[in-house]
Amino acid sequence: MTKTIAWGITGAGHFLTSSFTVFRKIKSEYDILVNTFLSSAAEEVVRMYGLEKELKTISCGEYLEEIFLETQQGKSWPKTGRFLLDKYDALVVTPATSNTVSKIAYGTADSLVSNAVAQAVKGGVPVYVIPVDIAGVIISELPFGIARELCQKCDPCPPRENCPNNAITDQVDLLKCNGCGICKELCNFKAIKGGPVELKVRDIDTRNVNLIRELEGITVLEKPEDIPGILQDI
């Protein structure tokens, strides 16, 4: 029997690519529909990481496989009303930023994804949240940027001259960047990088994660790779 999963994406780079990998995998292995909800920050971050085209292979655009963008949904987010109409078997929010976790913890529903969580709980749809900031130290993957200590300020600059979105000056404008990686390949001095960075999780973010663990209808998962394990329970 076909299952329909709502996927909420918020604006974090950590767990983003692994979330895409997992959803691509479950689409290929299970009879499943995926309807995606992107926060306004997620719209930008998905583009920065070059994942827009891949998202369309996961949510193809047909009914219950649409991609809903916060910037196109107005302020009342009418599509979240579907959670009250027995359309979904589960809502999975991954990655969930500390901002979104905080909103869920305190009942705020002022964004597309946090409103989806509120409506899902009201409609009896199980919610699974994968926070990026749980505890301790995390290793997060950054989008493309220029390492100033390696940049030779070449003129002409091959990455700048060949960027299809004119996103490069003396830095990478991440609001224009689509994560294609052309710049990284063309830099002879390996000055354009995207890679891991170590981040300390704030105490308040850990407390908020613990708060949502106690909320009815919401389950906290540790990582995107845990998602396939829930499919037999829904």
C-alpha positions in Angstrom: 0.0 0.0 0.0 1.4 3.4 -1.0 2.5 5.6 1.9 2.6 9.4 1.6 5.3 11.2 3.5 5.4 15.0 4.0 9.1 16.2 4.1 9.8 19.5 5.9 13.2 21.1 5.1 14.5 24.0 7.0 17.6 26.2 6.4 20.5 24.1 7.6 23.5 22.7 5.8 24.1 20.0 8.4 22.3 16.8 7.5 21.0 18.4 4.3 22.8 16.2 1.8 22.4 13.1 3.9 18.6 13.8 4.1 18.5 14.0 0.3 20.4 10.7 0.0 18.0 8.9 2.4 14.9 10.3 0.7 16.2 9.3 -2.7 16.9 5.8 -1.3 13.5 5.3 0.2 11.8 6.5 -3.0 13.6 3.8 -4.9 13.0 1.0 -2.4 9.5 1.7 -1.1 6.0 2.4 -2.6 6.0 6.0 -1.3 5.0 9.5 -2.3 7.0 12.5 -0.9 5.4 15.9 -0.7 8.0 18.5 0.2 7.6 21.7 2.3 10.5 24.2 2.2 11.0 27.1 4.6 12.1 30.3 3.1 15.6 29.7 4.5 15.6 26.2 3.1 14.8 27.5 -0.4 18.1 29.4 -0.3 20.2 26.6 1.3 18.9 23.9 -1.1 20.0 26.2 -4.0 23.4 26.9 -2.4 24.1 23.2 -2.1 23.1 22.6 -5.7 20.2 20.3 -4.8 17.2 21.9 -6.6 17.2 19.5 -9.5 17.6 16.5 -7.2 14.6 17.6 -5.2 12.5 17.4 -8.3 13.4 13.8 -8.7 12.1 13.1 -5.1 9.0 15.2 -5.4 8.0 15.2 -9.1 5.2 17.8 -8.9 2.2 15.5 -9.1 -0.6 15.5 -6.5 0.9 14.7 -3.1 4.3 14.9 -4.6 4.4 18.7 -4.9 7.2 21.0 -3.7 5.7 23.8 -1.6 7.8 26.9 -1.1 7.2 29.2 1.8 7.7 32.2 -0.3 4.9 31.1 -2.6 2.4 30.1 0.1 1.2 33.4 1.5 0.9 33.9 5.3 -1.8 31.4 6.0 -0.1 28.4 4.4 -3.3 26.8 3.2 -1.5 23.6 2.0 -0.8 22.7 5.6 -4.5 22.2 6.0 -4.0 18.8 4.3 -2.6 17.5 7.6 -6.2 17.7 8.9 -7.6 15.7 6.0 -5.9 12.3 6.4 -3.6 12.8 3.4 -0.3 11.9 5.0 1.1 8.9 6.9 3.9 11.0 8.6 5.7 14.3 8.6 9.5 14.2 8.7 11.4 17.4 9.4 15.0 17.1 8.3 17.2 19.0 8.7 15.5 20.9 11.5 17.3 24.0 12.5 17.6 25.2 16.1 15.2 28.0 15.2 12.5 25.5 14.0 13.1 23.3 17.0 12.6 26.3 19.3 9.3 27.1 17.6 8.1 23.6 17.9 9.1 23.4 21.6 7.1 26.6 22.4 4.1 26.1 20.1 5.0 28.8 17.6 3.7 28.1 14.1 4.8 31.2 12.1 6.6 29.5 9.2 5.6 26.9 6.7 7.4 24.0 8.4 6.5 24.9 12.0 2.9 25.4 10.9 3.0 22.0 9.2 4.1 20.5 12.5 1.3 22.1 14.4 -1.3 21.0 11.9 0.1 17.5 11.7 -0.1 17.1 15.5 -3.7 18.4 15.5 -4.6 16.0 12.7 -3.0 13.0 14.4 -0.2 12.6 11.8 3.0 11.4 13.5 5.8 13.9 13.3 9.5 12.9 13.2 12.1 15.7 13.8 15.8 15.4 13.1 17.5 18.4 14.8 20.9 19.6 13.6 21.8 20.7 17.1 21.2 18.0 19.7 24.2 18.1 22.0 28.0 18.4 22.2 29.9 19.2 19.0 28.8 18.6 15.4 30.7 18.5 12.1 28.7 20.5 9.5 29.3 20.8 5.8 29.7 24.4 4.5 28.7 25.6 1.0 31.3 27.1 -1.4 33.4 30.0 -0.2 36.8 31.6 -0.9 39.8 30.8 1.3 41.4 34.3 1.4 44.8 32.9 2.3 44.9 30.8 -0.8 43.3 33.3 -3.3 45.9 34.8 -5.6 43.5 37.5 -6.9 44.0 36.4 -10.5 42.9 38.8 -13.3 41.1 37.4 -15.2 39.8 35.0 -12.6 38.5 31.8 -14.3 35.9 31.0 -11.6 34.5 34.5 -11.7 34.5 34.7 -15.5 32.7 31.3 -15.8 30.2 31.5 -13.0 26.8 31.0 -14.6 25.1 33.1 -11.9 27.7 35.9 -11.5 28.0 34.9 -7.9 31.7 35.6 -7.5 33.4 38.8 -6.7 36.0 38.8 -3.9 33.7 36.3 -2.3 30.9 33.9 -3.2 27.5 35.5 -3.0 25.5 32.5 -1.6 22.2 34.1 -2.5 23.2 33.8 -6.1 25.2 30.6 -5.9 23.5 27.4 -7.1 26.2 25.0 -5.8 27.2 23.8 -9.3 30.9 23.6 -8.3 32.2 25.0 -11.6 34.2 27.6 -9.6 35.9 25.0 -7.5 37.1 23.1 -10.5 38.4 26.1 -12.3 40.5 27.6 -9.5 44.1 26.7 -10.0 45.0 27.5 -6.5 42.2 25.5 -4.8 41.1 28.6 -3.1 37.4 27.8 -3.4 36.2 25.3 -0.9 33.2 23.8 0.7 33.8 21.5 3.6 33.5 20.4 7.2 33.5 22.8 10.1 33.3 22.0 13.8 30.4 23.6 15.7 29.5 23.6 19.4 25.9 23.0 20.2 24.4 25.7 22.5 22.9 24.6 25.8 19.6 26.3 25.0 19.4 24.2 21.7 20.0 21.0 23.6 17.2 22.0 26.1 14.8 22.7 23.3 15.4 19.3 21.7 14.7 17.7 25.1 11.5 19.7 25.3 10.2 18.4 22.0 11.1 14.9 23.0 8.3 15.2 25.6 5.6 16.5 23.3 2.7 14.3 22.2 2.8 13.2 18.6 6.5 14.1 18.0 9.5 11.8 17.9 13.1 13.0 17.7 15.4 11.0 15.5 19.2 11.3 15.8 20.1 11.3 12.1 18.5 11.0 8.6 19.6 7.4 8.3 17.0 6.5 11.0 14.2 7.4 8.6 13.8 4.0 6.9 13.3 2.4 10.3 10.0 4.4 10.9 8.4 3.3 7.6 7.1 0.0 9.1 5.6 1.9 12.0 3.4 4.3 10.0 
